[in-house]
Amino acid sequence: MSLTRLALRFAAPTPDLLRFERYLFVGPHPDDIEIGAGATVAKLSAAGKKVTFLILTDGRFGDGLSGGIKGDDLAALRKSESLASADILGVKDVRFLGLSDGGFYDYDDMLKGIAKTIGECRPDLVFAPDPYTGRECHIDHLNTGRAAAHIAYMAPYPGIMEKEGASAADVKGIAFY
């Protein structure tokens, strides 16, 4: 093991994810949580942890592989698929913000929706797409990661959360997938 790696292990240890009880996974579209963090979700659910999904957009424009299904019909199909996959992963609390995908929404609505969910489910840890990786370029993924990080950081501050229409919560951290 290199000296740098050893130093990092002591300076920034990898947290034990199982030490928390409540988790919020924020996904930009139906299927992103399952693809990006499905194994982690399954492990947490199997350990008896409380896991909540918040899916921000309806996926209506993800029609490249949908066999011709579009618009409201595609959004309804993707919602039902999300509920089925969450059930397989052991997640019983699935919430949908219902924003249109493709960046056709007000970013403040995204912030408020995440804040409201954090205030209600009071997660110890929030998971979201990593908006800081150089490989991510989808506007919904970038906005979701930034908004989740912003609200997770501000969650303990009652005055700020009230401005977002939500209750304060003691979020202990954010993890990116």
N, C-alpha and C positions, 0 to 999 in steps of 0.2 A: 504494500500500500504506500502510495506516495505521501510525502510530508504534507502537501497541500490538501489531499483528500482526508488525511487524518485530522488536520486542523479544522477543516469544514465540518467534520463529524462532531467535533466538540463545540464549535462556534455556532453552528446551525443544524442541530440534530433533527432527523426526520421524526415528526410527531407520531405518536401511537394513535391512529385514527379510532381505534376501538375504545379509547378512554372517554369519548364523548357519548352522549345519549341521543341527541336530536340533530338531524342533518337535513339541509335543504339543498336539493339539486335544481339549479336553474338552467333551463334549456332554451335555446333560441327557437327551435322548431320541434315538432313531433319527431322523434327518433334520435335526436342529438345526444340526449342523456344516455340512452341505451348503447349507442355506438361508442361514445366517448368515455363512459364510466360504468357500463353495465356490470362488469365483474365486481367493482367496488360496491355498487348498490346491492348486488346479491349477497356479498359477504356481510355487509352491515345488517341487512334484513335477516339473514340467517342467524346472526348474533343477537337478534331481538331488539335491535335499535329502531328508533322512530325515524323513518325516512319519508320526506315529502318531495314530490316533484312539482315544479312550477314551470309550465311550458308557455313561453311568451307569445309566439306567433302561431297562426293557424296552418301554415304550410300550403296555402292555396296555390302558390306559384311553383311548387316543387313537382311539376308535371312531366319532367323529362322521362321518367320511367313508370308512369302511372297508367299506361294503356289507354290514354285518351281521356281519362277522368280529369275534370278541371273545376276551378272555382269552388263554390260552396260544397259540391259533391266531394271534391278531393279533400277539402278541409274536414268534412265530417268523417271521411274514411280514415284520414290520418289521426284524428282524435280517437276513434274507436281502436285503431292499432296501438296507440299510445297507452290506452287503458288496459288493453290485453297484455302488452309487454310489461307494463308496470306490475300487473297481477302475477305474471310469471316470475318477476324479480322479487316479489314479496312486498311491494309498495301498495298501500291501501289509500293513501292521501295524495291524489293527483289533482292539481289545479291548473286551469287554463286562463291566461290573460286575454287571449282572443285578438291580439293585434294582427294586422295583416303583415305577411312577411315581405321581404324585398326592400325593407327600409321605409315602407309606406305607413308610417306611424309617427306620433310625436314622442320623442325621446323622454320627455317628462312623464308621459303616461307609463313608460317602461319603468322609470325610477319609482313612481308612486305604486305601481303594481308589485314590484319587488319589496318595497318598504312595507306595504300592507301585509304581505305574506309573512315577512320576517316578524312583524309585530304580532301576528296571529299564531304562528307555529313556533316561534322563539327558538330557532336552531342554535346549537353550539357552534356548528361549522357550516359554511355555505360553499357549495361547489358550483363552478361556472366555467364556460370555455375560456381559454387563455387568450386575452386580447393583446398580449405583449409578445407573442411569438411572431417571428418574421414570416412564418408560413401561412398565417391566417389572413384571409382577404375578404371573407363574406361579411357584409355590413351588419347583418343580424347577429352573427357570432361576435364580432368586435363590440357592437353596442351592448350586447348581453353581458359580456365579460366586464366591460367598463362599468356598466350600471350596477351589476352585482357587487363588484369590488367597492364602488362608491358607497352604496347603501350598507354593506356589511361593515365597513369602517365607521360609518356614521350611526349605526344602529343603537349604540349605548347612549346617545345624546337625545334626551326627551324633546328639547326644543327643536332640533333638526328634524326628528322623526314626526313631530306634530306638523311641521311645515309640509311634510310629504303625506299627511293624512293617516299616520300610523302611530303605533305605540313603540316605545323604546324596547330594546331587547339586548341581552348580554351575549352578542356574537363573539366567539373567541378567535375566529379566524376565517380565512377564505382559502380554498384550494382550487387550483385550476386543472381542468382536464383537457 
